[in-house]
């Protein structure tokens, strides 16, 4: 099982040389970092070829070095120094070559629940539609998110790489894609969570249960009351649900999720 390790804090630009992009001084003790192709979009533009020469200061761990280049601990896999596996908190020596690999997918973790940052509301609703336990608030601060992820053993999903470098965060993942459907496909491919479509409230994450029409009749508009007979109700917020005109689009999301590669 691939357990997500506690994260080290992001190192500052002082932990890598050449913040301005110039070559290292010949007198400096340096090492070379090579970043795997799928992670290179996180690097500064001048480093998108995936190769960086960094100063060896004797104190920065491998995690510090890689995060200083822009790749959070949650996103890279094994670290190899001179072709051999190395511990994340070991240190580089003069002339070392550090290879940064990608986490294999699907990524198995000890956590099965998620918390999403404030910019991923549409993704949260889609994940809940699939029956995934997702915490989401549109007013949550970064500190709130990290604390909730730790206290409730949830994986924090975000597109904020600095947030993924918080020391207190024990499990997280960067979400790729600009559109909710692409973001959902990325999350399903990476974490392969168990799916139970139509079992959670998209609005509050509560559990849905089938109920008799008479139990929700007072909550329905006249047109809905005339047209539908089967209902579910959220056991947390009380919202009623039925298979209405929007169901075809939702069923498309569910069907696509079921055949996502990696599941």
C-alpha positions as CSV (number, residue, x, y, z in Angstrom):
1,X,0.0,0.0,0.0
2,X,1.4,3.4,-1.0
3,X,0.9,5.5,2.2
4,X,1.3,9.3,1.8
5,X,4.1,10.5,4.0
6,X,4.0,13.6,6.1
7,X,5.1,16.6,4.0
8,X,8.1,18.7,4.6
9,X,7.7,22.5,4.3
10,X,8.5,24.1,1.0
11,X,12.1,25.3,0.9
12,X,12.7,28.9,-0.1
13,X,14.5,30.0,-3.2
14,X,17.7,30.1,-1.1
15,X,17.8,26.3,-1.1
16,X,18.5,26.2,-4.8
17,X,21.0,28.4,-6.6
18,X,20.5,30.7,-9.5
19,X,17.1,32.1,-8.6
20,X,17.8,34.4,-11.5
21,X,18.5,31.5,-13.8
22,X,22.2,31.9,-14.3
23,X,24.8,29.1,-14.2
24,X,26.2,27.9,-10.8
25,X,29.5,29.3,-9.8
26,X,32.3,26.8,-10.5
27,X,33.4,27.0,-6.9
28,X,30.1,25.9,-5.6
29,X,29.3,22.3,-4.5
30,X,26.5,21.3,-6.8
31,X,24.2,18.4,-7.7
32,X,21.9,17.7,-10.7
33,X,18.2,17.1,-10.4
34,X,16.3,15.4,-13.2
35,X,12.5,15.6,-13.1
36,X,10.3,13.1,-14.9
37,X,8.3,14.4,-17.9
38,X,4.8,14.4,-16.4
39,X,6.0,16.6,-13.5
40,X,7.8,19.3,-15.5
41,X,4.8,21.5,-16.0
42,X,5.2,22.4,-12.3
43,X,8.8,23.7,-12.9
44,X,9.7,27.3,-13.7
45,X,9.6,27.9,-17.4
46,X,13.4,28.1,-17.6
47,X,13.6,24.6,-16.2
48,X,10.9,22.9,-18.3
49,X,13.6,20.6,-19.9
50,X,13.5,18.8,-16.5
51,X,17.2,19.3,-15.6
52,X,18.3,21.7,-12.8
53,X,21.7,22.2,-11.2
54,X,21.3,23.0,-7.5
55,X,23.7,24.0,-4.7
56,X,24.5,21.4,-2.1
57,X,24.2,23.2,1.3
58,X,24.5,20.1,3.5
59,X,21.2,20.8,5.3
60,X,18.4,20.7,2.7
61,X,16.8,17.3,2.4
62,X,15.8,15.8,-1.0
63,X,12.2,16.8,-0.3
64,X,13.3,20.4,0.3
65,X,15.3,20.4,-2.9
66,X,12.4,19.0,-5.1
67,X,9.8,21.2,-3.5
68,X,12.0,24.3,-4.0
69,X,11.9,23.5,-7.7
70,X,8.0,23.6,-7.6
71,X,7.0,19.9,-7.2
72,X,5.1,19.1,-4.0
73,X,5.8,15.9,-2.0
74,X,2.4,14.6,-2.8
75,X,3.2,14.5,-6.5
76,X,6.5,12.7,-6.9
77,X,7.2,9.0,-6.3
78,X,10.5,7.4,-5.7
79,X,13.7,9.5,-5.4
80,X,16.8,8.0,-6.9
81,X,20.3,9.3,-6.1
82,X,22.9,8.1,-8.6
83,X,20.4,5.4,-9.8
84,X,19.7,4.0,-6.3
85,X,16.6,4.5,-4.2
86,X,17.1,7.2,-1.5
87,X,15.1,8.3,1.6
88,X,13.2,11.5,1.1
89,X,14.9,13.2,4.0
90,X,18.5,12.2,3.1
91,X,20.8,14.9,1.7
92,X,22.7,15.4,-1.6
93,X,26.5,15.4,-1.9
94,X,28.7,17.1,-4.5
95,X,28.2,15.6,-7.9
96,X,25.1,13.6,-7.1
97,X,22.4,13.1,-9.7
98,X,18.8,13.1,-8.2
99,X,16.1,11.6,-10.4
100,X,12.5,12.5,-9.4
101,X,10.0,9.9,-10.5
102,X,6.2,10.1,-10.9
103,X,3.8,8.3,-8.4
104,X,2.4,5.2,-10.0
105,X,-1.4,5.1,-10.7
106,X,-3.7,4.1,-9.3
107,X,-2.3,5.4,-6.0
108,X,-3.5,3.4,-3.1
109,X,-3.6,5.2,0.3
110,X,-4.9,4.5,3.7
111,X,-7.5,7.3,3.2
112,X,-10.8,6.9,1.3
113,X,-12.3,10.3,2.0
114,X,-11.6,13.7,0.5
115,X,-11.7,17.4,1.2
116,X,-11.6,19.9,-1.6
117,X,-10.4,23.5,-1.7
118,X,-12.8,26.4,-2.4
119,X,-12.1,26.5,-6.1
120,X,-13.3,22.9,-6.8
121,X,-17.0,23.2,-6.0
122,X,-18.1,21.7,-9.3
123,X,-15.7,18.8,-8.8
124,X,-17.0,18.2,-5.3
125,X,-20.6,17.9,-6.6
126,X,-19.6,15.4,-9.3
127,X,-17.6,13.3,-6.8
128,X,-20.6,13.3,-4.4
129,X,-22.9,12.2,-7.3
130,X,-20.7,9.1,-7.5
131,X,-21.1,8.4,-3.8
132,X,-17.6,9.6,-2.8
133,X,-17.3,11.1,0.7
134,X,-16.3,14.7,0.0
135,X,-16.1,17.6,2.4
136,X,-16.4,21.0,0.8
137,X,-17.0,24.6,2.0
138,X,-16.7,27.6,-0.3
139,X,-15.4,29.7,2.6
140,X,-12.8,27.4,4.0
141,X,-9.3,28.9,4.6
142,X,-6.1,27.1,3.8
143,X,-5.6,26.4,7.5
144,X,-9.1,25.0,7.8
145,X,-8.5,22.6,4.9
146,X,-5.2,21.3,6.3
147,X,-6.7,20.9,9.8
148,X,-9.8,19.1,8.4
149,X,-7.7,16.8,6.2
150,X,-5.6,15.8,9.3
151,X,-8.4,15.5,11.8
152,X,-10.8,13.6,9.6
153,X,-8.1,11.6,7.7
154,X,-9.1,13.0,4.3
155,X,-7.0,13.5,1.1
156,X,-6.8,17.2,0.3
157,X,-7.4,18.0,-3.4
158,X,-6.3,21.3,-4.7
159,X,-4.6,23.1,-7.6
160,X,-2.6,25.2,-5.1
161,X,0.9,23.6,-5.0
162,X,2.0,25.7,-2.1
163,X,-0.9,24.3,-0.1
164,X,0.3,20.8,-0.8
165,X,3.7,21.6,0.8
166,X,2.3,22.4,4.2
167,X,4.1,20.5,6.9
168,X,0.9,19.6,8.7
169,X,-0.7,18.0,5.6
170,X,-0.4,14.2,5.6
171,X,-2.3,13.4,2.4
172,X,-3.1,15.4,-0.7
173,X,-3.1,15.6,-4.4
174,X,-2.8,18.1,-7.2
175,X,-5.9,18.1,-9.5
176,X,-5.2,18.5,-13.2
177,X,-7.5,20.0,-15.7
178,X,-9.4,23.3,-16.1
179,X,-12.9,21.7,-16.5
180,X,-14.8,19.7,-13.9
181,X,-15.2,16.6,-16.1
182,X,-11.4,16.5,-16.7
183,X,-10.7,17.1,-13.1
184,X,-13.0,14.2,-12.1
185,X,-11.3,11.9,-14.6
186,X,-7.9,12.8,-13.2
187,X,-9.0,12.1,-9.6
188,X,-10.6,8.8,-10.5
189,X,-7.6,7.7,-12.5
190,X,-5.2,8.6,-9.7
191,X,-7.0,7.4,-6.5
192,X,-9.6,4.9,-7.9
193,X,-12.0,5.4,-5.1
194,X,-15.0,3.1,-4.5
195,X,-18.1,4.4,-6.3
196,X,-21.7,4.3,-5.1
197,X,-23.6,6.5,-7.5
198,X,-26.7,8.3,-6.3
199,X,-26.0,7.6,-2.6
200,X,-24.9,11.0,-1.5
201,X,-26.4,14.5,-1.5
202,X,-24.5,16.7,-4.0
203,X,-25.3,19.7,-1.9
204,X,-24.1,18.7,1.6
205,X,-22.5,15.2,1.3
206,X,-25.2,13.6,3.4
207,X,-26.5,10.0,2.8
208,X,-29.5,9.6,0.5
209,X,-32.3,7.2,1.4
210,X,-35.3,6.1,-0.6
211,X,-38.5,7.5,0.9
212,X,-42.2,7.3,0.2
213,X,-43.6,10.3,-1.8
214,X,-45.8,11.3,1.1
215,X,-42.7,11.9,3.2
216,X,-41.5,14.7,0.9
217,X,-44.8,15.8,-0.6
218,X,-44.7,19.0,1.3
219,X,-41.3,19.9,-0.2
220,X,-42.3,19.5,-3.8
221,X,-43.6,21.9,-6.4
222,X,-46.9,21.0,-8.0
223,X,-45.4,20.0,-11.3
224,X,-42.9,17.7,-9.7
225,X,-45.7,16.2,-7.5
226,X,-47.8,15.4,-10.5
227,X,-44.9,14.0,-12.7
228,X,-42.8,11.8,-10.4
229,X,-43.4,9.0,-7.9
230,X,-40.0,7.8,-6.7
231,X,-37.9,9.9,-4.4
232,X,-34.8,9.9,-2.2
233,X,-34.1,12.3,0.7
234,X,-30.9,13.5,2.2
235,X,-30.7,12.4,5.8
236,X,-28.6,15.4,6.8
237,X,-30.2,18.5,5.1
238,X,-33.6,17.0,4.1
239,X,-33.4,17.9,0.4
240,X,-35.6,15.6,-1.8
241,X,-34.2,14.1,-5.0
242,X,-35.9,12.5,-8.0
243,X,-34.9,11.5,-11.5
244,X,-35.9,14.7,-13.4
245,X,-35.0,16.3,-16.7
246,X,-31.4,16.8,-15.7
247,X,-30.9,13.0,-15.0
248,X,-29.6,12.2,-18.5
249,X,-26.5,14.4,-18.0
250,X,-25.9,13.0,-14.6
251,X,-26.2,9.5,-15.8
252,X,-23.6,10.3,-18.5
253,X,-21.2,11.4,-15.7
254,X,-21.8,8.2,-13.8
255,X,-21.4,6.0,-16.9
256,X,-18.1,7.7,-17.9
257,X,-16.8,7.4,-14.3
258,X,-17.4,3.6,-14.4
259,X,-15.1,3.1,-17.3
260,X,-12.3,5.6,-16.3
261,X,-8.9,4.0,-17.0
262,X,-7.2,2.8,-13.9
263,X,-10.4,1.8,-12.2
